[in-house]
Amino acid sequence: MLIPLIQFLLIFSFILLPAIPVAFVVLAGHYFLNRTHGRGVLITGSFILGALVSVLVVWRLVPSEWSLPFWTTLQAAVDAQKYGHPVEHYAEGFVLILLVAGALGGAVGAGVAALSAKPRRNIVHA
C-alpha cells in the first residue's frame, strides 16, 4: 500500500512542479490583459509559495552531518564519478524528499488559497 502511494507522489511532483510556474505565467498574463479570473493567479501563486516554503523547511531539517550545500547536492545526485556512489545515493534521496515535500507543500498552499478565495460571481445588470 505504501509503495503505490510513494510512486503516485513522485509522479505528481515530477509533473506538477514544472507545470505550475508555466500555468502561473499564463494566468497572470491573462489576468493583466483582461483583469478577470484573479483567483487562478492566487491559487497557482500559493502553490509556488507553498512549494518553496516546504522545500526550505525540509532542507533545514537535513542532518548536520550532510556538509554539501544545496546546489552541490543537486549535482551530486546525478554525478557518481565525481562524488562517489554513497554520496550520490544520499543526495538522490534528499532530492526526492525535496521534490515530494515541494509538491505536497504546494498542494496545501493551493488548497488553502482555493478554500479561502471566494469565487467571483457574474453580476448581470438590468
C-alpha positions in Angstrom: 0.0 0.0 0.0 2.8 2.4 0.8 4.8 1.8 -2.5 1.9 2.9 -4.8 1.4 6.0 -2.7 5.1 6.9 -2.9 5.0 6.3 -6.7 2.0 8.5 -7.0 3.7 11.3 -5.1 6.8 11.1 -7.2 4.8 11.2 -10.5 2.7 14.0 -9.0 5.8 16.0 -8.2 7.6 15.4 -11.5 4.5 16.6 -13.5 3.2 19.4 -11.3 6.3 21.2 -10.2 7.4 22.2 -13.7 3.9 22.8 -14.9 2.7 25.2 -12.2 5.1 28.1 -12.9 4.0 27.9 -16.6 0.4 28.0 -15.5 1.1 30.9 -13.2 2.7 32.9 -16.1 -0.2 32.2 -18.4 -2.9 33.0 -15.8 -1.0 36.2 -14.7 -0.8 37.3 -18.3 -4.4 36.6 -18.9 -5.3 38.5 -15.7 -3.3 41.6 -16.5 -4.6 41.7 -20.1 -8.3 41.2 -19.2 -8.5 41.9 -15.4 -10.5 38.8 -14.9 -10.0 35.5 -13.1 -7.6 36.6 -10.4 -8.4 33.5 -8.4 -6.3 31.3 -10.6 -3.3 33.5 -10.2 -3.8 33.4 -6.4 -4.1 29.6 -6.4 -1.0 29.0 -8.6 1.0 31.6 -6.8 0.1 30.0 -3.5 1.2 26.6 -4.9 4.6 28.1 -5.8 4.9 29.8 -2.4 3.9 26.7 -0.5 6.3 24.5 -2.5 9.2 26.9 -1.9 8.4 27.2 1.9 8.1 23.4 2.3 11.4 22.8 0.4 13.2 25.4 2.6 11.8 23.8 5.8 12.7 20.3 4.7 16.2 21.4 3.6 16.7 22.9 7.1 15.8 19.5 8.6 18.7 17.8 6.7 21.1 16.3 9.2 24.1 18.4 10.1 26.4 15.6 9.1 25.5 16.4 5.5 28.0 19.1 4.6 27.2 19.7 1.0 25.4 22.9 0.0 22.1 22.7 -1.9 23.4 23.2 -5.4 26.2 20.7 -4.8 23.7 18.2 -3.5 21.8 18.6 -6.8 25.0 18.0 -8.8 26.0 15.0 -6.6 22.6 13.4 -7.2 23.5 12.9 -10.8 27.3 12.5 -10.8 28.5 9.3 -9.1 32.0 9.6 -10.7 32.8 12.9 -9.2 31.3 12.5 -5.7 31.2 8.7 -5.2 28.3 6.3 -5.1 27.5 6.7 -1.3 27.3 10.5 -1.6 25.2 10.2 -4.8 22.8 7.7 -3.2 22.1 10.0 -0.2 21.9 13.1 -2.5 19.3 11.3 -4.6 17.3 10.6 -1.5 17.4 14.2 -0.4 16.4 15.4 -3.8 13.4 13.0 -4.0 12.3 14.1 -0.5 12.6 17.7 -1.5 10.5 17.1 -4.6 7.7 15.3 -2.7 7.8 17.9 0.0 7.6 20.7 -2.6 4.6 19.0 -4.3 2.8 18.4 -1.0 3.5 21.9 0.4 2.4 23.4 -2.9 -0.8 21.4 -2.8 -1.5 22.5 0.7 -0.9 26.1 -0.2 -3.1 25.9 -3.3 -5.8 24.2 -1.3 -5.8 26.8 1.4 -5.9 29.6 -1.3 -8.8 27.8 -3.1 -10.8 27.4 0.0 -10.2 30.9 1.3 -10.7 32.8 -2.0 -14.3 33.3 -2.9 -15.3 32.6 -6.4 -16.3 35.6 -8.4 -19.9 35.9 -9.3 -21.1 37.2 -12.6 -23.4 40.1 -11.9 -25.9 40.9 -14.6 -27.2 44.5 -14.6 -30.7 45.1 -15.9 
